[in-house]
Amino acid sequence: MVHVGLVGCGTIGTQLALAVERRYARLARVTALCDVDRARARALAQRLTPPPPIVSLSTLIRRSHVVVEAASAEVAGPLVAQALRLHRHVMVMSVGGLLNDTTWRRVAGRSHGRVYIPSGALAGLDGVRALAIGRLRRVSLTTRKPPRAFLSAPAVRRRGLRLERLKRPSLLFDGSPQAVVKAFPQNTNVAAALVLACGSARVQPRVRIVADPSIRRNTHELDIEGDCGRIRCLVESRPSRNPKTSELAVRSAIATLQRLFDTVVIGT
């Protein structure tokens, strides 16, 4: 029986915990929860059978075979490093937290644990990884979401933008993935996943963030060109219960769990 520890009991964490219970009851069980909001953790615990204990992060990692992070970018990097030091597998949802914290990379080389990074709301990462085996010439990503998805973003608050008054699409950001993760930490995990998929490629992806009052779905447009071909991909996904997160990102996380438990793995 695989013991799964869940860090973060919000929208994504809750759906992942329920997926483990409903889909993989014979193989795995959520055995520990951790969240800064203990009331939220208790609410989730009551939905699981048996209710897992709510513990500290260090205790959760020690008790788990697989650690699932669904908390925040600030937590992701240190959490992954700590889990790897104890040779635990870890799945990361707040991928942006891995870009500016390189400690986990050094630890990964000495660990028996593995880091699983879902594609999130972005399709085509298997093709990106394949293109990156050769030479990449150009990589760009444009993310469009309804304005309400960006209301709490640090960059929006810092600039005092009144996005609820937008009448037409507005470009909020145009720059590097490292910068966009800091400016829009809850909206740009796809940009971080793209960077990691590109590996050691010298080309720096260009990322654009657009608030568009005319759309109801979160969209991601990927355009990447390498020495053996080109990938152009458009993904449209309705928001989950959390408008900052696409429903496809939640289901991508559940699909990643399948890679942990299934005997047949499809895709690069």
C-alpha positions as CSV (number, residue, x, y, z in Angstrom):
1,M,0.0,0.0,0.0
2,V,1.4,3.4,-1.1
3,H,1.2,6.1,1.6
4,V,0.3,9.5,0.0
5,G,1.0,12.7,2.0
6,L,-0.9,15.7,0.7
7,V,0.4,19.3,1.3
8,G,-2.3,21.8,0.5
9,C,-5.9,21.0,0.9
10,G,-7.5,23.6,-1.4
11,T,-9.3,23.0,-4.7
12,I,-6.5,20.9,-6.4
13,G,-5.4,19.1,-3.2
14,T,-9.0,18.1,-2.4
15,Q,-9.6,16.7,-5.9
16,L,-6.3,14.8,-5.9
17,A,-7.1,13.2,-2.5
18,L,-10.5,12.1,-3.6
19,A,-9.0,10.7,-6.8
20,V,-6.6,8.6,-4.8
21,E,-9.5,7.2,-2.7
22,R,-11.9,6.6,-5.6
23,R,-9.5,5.3,-8.3
24,Y,-6.6,3.7,-6.4
25,A,-8.1,2.4,-3.2
26,R,-6.4,-1.0,-3.6
27,L,-3.0,0.6,-4.3
28,A,-2.8,3.8,-2.3
29,R,-4.2,5.7,0.6
30,V,-3.9,9.3,1.8
31,T,-2.3,8.9,5.1
32,A,-1.4,12.5,6.1
33,L,-2.5,16.0,5.5
34,C,-0.7,19.4,6.0
35,D,-2.1,22.9,5.4
36,V,-1.5,26.3,7.0
37,D,-5.3,26.5,7.2
38,R,-6.1,23.7,9.6
39,A,-9.9,24.1,9.2
40,R,-9.5,23.4,5.5
41,A,-7.4,20.4,6.3
42,R,-10.0,19.1,8.8
43,A,-12.8,19.6,6.2
44,L,-10.9,17.4,3.7
45,A,-10.0,14.8,6.3
46,Q,-13.7,14.3,7.1
47,R,-14.3,13.5,3.4
48,L,-11.8,10.6,3.4
49,T,-12.0,7.1,4.8
50,P,-10.3,6.7,7.2
51,P,-9.8,10.4,8.0
52,P,-6.0,11.0,7.8
53,P,-4.2,12.8,10.6
54,I,-3.2,16.5,10.1
55,V,0.5,16.7,10.8
56,S,3.5,19.0,10.3
57,L,5.4,19.0,7.0
58,S,8.4,17.1,8.3
59,T,6.2,14.4,9.9
60,L,4.1,14.1,6.7
61,I,7.2,13.5,4.6
62,R,8.6,10.9,7.0
63,R,5.3,9.0,6.9
64,S,4.8,9.1,3.1
65,H,6.0,7.2,0.2
66,V,4.7,9.8,-2.2
67,V,4.4,13.5,-1.3
68,V,1.9,15.6,-3.3
69,E,2.5,19.4,-3.2
70,A,-0.6,21.5,-3.9
71,A,0.1,24.5,-1.7
72,S,2.1,27.4,-3.1
73,A,5.2,28.4,-5.0
74,E,6.9,29.5,-1.8
75,V,6.6,26.0,-0.4
76,A,7.4,24.0,-3.5
77,G,11.2,24.3,-3.7
78,P,12.1,23.6,0.0
79,L,9.4,20.9,0.2
80,V,10.9,19.0,-2.8
81,A,14.4,19.2,-1.5
82,Q,13.3,17.9,1.9
83,A,11.3,15.0,0.4
84,L,14.2,14.1,-1.9
85,R,16.7,14.0,1.0
86,L,14.5,11.3,2.6
87,H,14.3,9.5,-0.8
88,R,10.6,10.2,-1.2
89,H,8.8,10.6,-4.6
90,V,7.1,14.0,-4.9
91,M,4.6,15.4,-7.3
92,V,4.6,19.2,-7.7
93,M,1.7,21.4,-8.7
94,S,3.2,24.8,-7.9
95,V,5.9,24.3,-10.5
96,G,6.8,28.0,-10.6
97,G,8.5,27.5,-7.2
98,L,11.1,25.3,-8.8
99,L,12.5,27.9,-11.1
100,N,14.1,30.2,-8.6
101,D,15.1,27.6,-6.0
102,T,17.8,25.4,-7.4
103,T,18.5,23.4,-4.1
104,W,16.2,20.7,-5.1
105,R,18.1,20.0,-8.3
106,R,21.3,19.4,-6.4
107,V,19.5,17.1,-4.0
108,A,17.8,15.2,-6.8
109,G,21.1,13.9,-8.1
110,R,21.7,12.1,-4.9
111,S,18.2,10.9,-4.1
112,H,16.4,7.6,-4.9
113,G,13.2,9.7,-5.0
114,R,11.7,11.1,-8.2
115,V,10.1,14.5,-9.0
116,Y,6.9,14.3,-11.0
117,I,5.8,17.5,-12.8
118,P,2.3,17.4,-14.4
119,S,1.8,19.1,-17.8
120,G,-0.9,21.2,-16.1
121,A,-3.1,23.1,-18.6
122,L,-0.5,23.0,-21.3
123,A,-0.4,20.3,-24.0
124,G,2.6,19.4,-26.1
125,L,5.3,19.1,-23.4
126,D,6.2,15.6,-24.7
127,G,6.9,17.2,-28.1
128,V,8.8,20.0,-26.4
129,R,11.1,17.6,-24.6
130,A,11.7,15.7,-27.9
131,L,12.5,19.0,-29.8
132,A,14.8,20.0,-27.0
133,I,17.0,16.9,-27.6
134,G,18.3,19.0,-30.6
135,R,18.5,22.7,-30.9
136,L,15.6,25.0,-30.1
137,R,15.4,28.3,-32.1
138,R,12.3,29.9,-30.6
139,V,9.9,29.3,-27.8
140,S,6.9,31.4,-26.9
141,L,3.8,31.0,-24.7
142,T,0.8,33.3,-24.5
143,T,-1.7,32.8,-21.6
144,R,-5.1,34.4,-21.7
145,K,-7.6,34.3,-18.9
146,P,-10.6,36.3,-17.8
147,P,-9.6,39.4,-15.7
148,R,-10.9,37.9,-12.4
149,A,-8.2,35.2,-12.6
150,F,-5.5,37.9,-12.1
151,L,-7.1,40.1,-9.4
152,S,-4.8,38.9,-6.6
153,A,-1.6,38.7,-8.6
154,P,1.3,40.7,-7.1
155,A,2.0,42.6,-10.3
156,V,-1.7,43.7,-10.6
157,R,-1.8,44.9,-7.0
158,R,1.5,46.6,-7.3
159,R,0.4,48.6,-10.3
160,G,-3.1,49.3,-9.0
161,L,-4.8,47.9,-12.0
162,R,-8.6,47.8,-12.1
163,L,-9.1,44.7,-14.2
164,E,-12.7,44.4,-13.4
165,R,-13.3,47.5,-15.6
166,L,-11.6,46.1,-18.7
167,K,-13.5,46.3,-21.9
168,R,-10.9,44.8,-24.2
169,P,-7.9,42.5,-23.9
170,S,-5.0,43.9,-22.0
171,L,-1.4,42.7,-22.1
172,L,-0.2,42.4,-18.5
173,F,3.2,40.9,-19.0
174,D,5.8,40.2,-21.7
175,G,9.1,38.7,-20.6
176,S,10.9,35.8,-19.1
177,P,9.4,32.8,-17.2
178,Q,11.4,33.6,-14.1
179,A,10.0,37.1,-14.0
180,V,6.4,36.0,-14.7
181,V,6.5,33.5,-11.9
182,K,7.2,36.3,-9.5
183,A,4.6,38.6,-11.0
184,F,1.8,36.0,-11.4
185,P,2.8,33.1,-9.1
186,Q,-0.7,31.5,-9.1
187,N,-1.3,31.8,-12.8
188,T,1.9,30.7,-14.6
189,N,2.8,27.1,-13.6
190,V,2.5,26.3,-17.3
191,A,5.4,28.7,-18.0
192,A,7.6,27.0,-15.4
193,A,6.7,23.5,-16.7
194,L,7.7,24.7,-20.2
195,V,11.1,25.9,-19.0
196,L,11.8,22.6,-17.3
197,A,10.7,20.7,-20.4
198,C,13.1,22.7,-22.5
199,G,15.9,21.4,-20.3
200,S,19.3,23.0,-20.9
201,A,18.3,24.7,-24.2
202,R,19.9,28.1,-24.6
203,V,16.7,29.7,-26.0
204,Q,14.8,31.7,-23.3
205,P,11.1,31.2,-23.7
206,R,9.1,34.4,-24.1
207,V,5.9,34.6,-22.0
208,R,2.9,36.9,-22.5
209,I,0.0,37.3,-20.0
210,V,-3.2,38.7,-21.3
211,A,-6.4,39.6,-19.4
212,D,-9.3,39.2,-21.8
213,P,-12.9,40.1,-20.7
214,S,-14.3,38.5,-23.8
215,I,-13.4,34.9,-22.9
216,R,-14.7,32.4,-20.4
217,R,-12.0,29.8,-20.8
218,N,-8.3,29.9,-19.8
219,T,-6.2,29.6,-23.0
220,H,-2.5,28.8,-23.6
221,E,-0.9,29.2,-27.0
222,L,2.4,27.4,-27.4
223,D,4.7,28.1,-30.4
224,I,8.1,26.3,-30.4
225,E,10.5,25.8,-33.3
226,G,13.6,23.6,-33.4
227,D,16.1,22.2,-35.8
228,C,13.8,19.3,-36.7
229,G,10.4,20.9,-36.8
230,R,7.8,23.1,-35.2
231,I,5.0,22.7,-32.7
232,R,2.0,25.1,-32.5
233,C,-0.6,24.3,-29.9
234,L,-3.7,26.0,-28.5
235,V,-5.4,24.8,-25.3
236,E,-8.7,26.1,-24.1
237,S,-9.8,24.9,-20.6
238,R,-12.7,26.1,-18.4
239,P,-11.5,27.3,-15.0
240,S,-11.9,25.0,-12.0
241,R,-13.6,26.1,-8.9
242,N,-10.6,28.3,-8.4
243,P,-10.6,30.8,-11.4
244,K,-6.8,31.0,-11.3
245,T,-6.6,27.2,-12.1
246,S,-7.8,25.5,-15.3
247,E,-9.8,22.3,-14.8
248,L,-7.4,20.7,-17.2
249,A,-4.6,21.3,-14.8
250,V,-6.5,19.4,-12.1
251,R,-7.1,16.5,-14.4
252,S,-3.5,16.6,-15.5
253,A,-2.5,16.0,-11.9
254,I,-4.8,13.0,-11.7
255,A,-3.3,11.7,-14.9
256,T,0.1,12.0,-13.3
257,L,-1.0,9.9,-10.5
258,Q,-1.7,7.2,-13.1
259,R,1.9,7.3,-14.1
260,L,2.8,6.4,-10.5
261,F,0.4,3.5,-10.2
262,D,-0.3,2.1,-13.7
263,T,1.9,-0.5,-15.4
264,V,1.5,1.1,-18.8
265,V,2.9,4.6,-19.3
266,I,1.8,6.4,-22.5
267,G,3.7,9.4,-23.8
268,T,7.3,10.7,-23.6
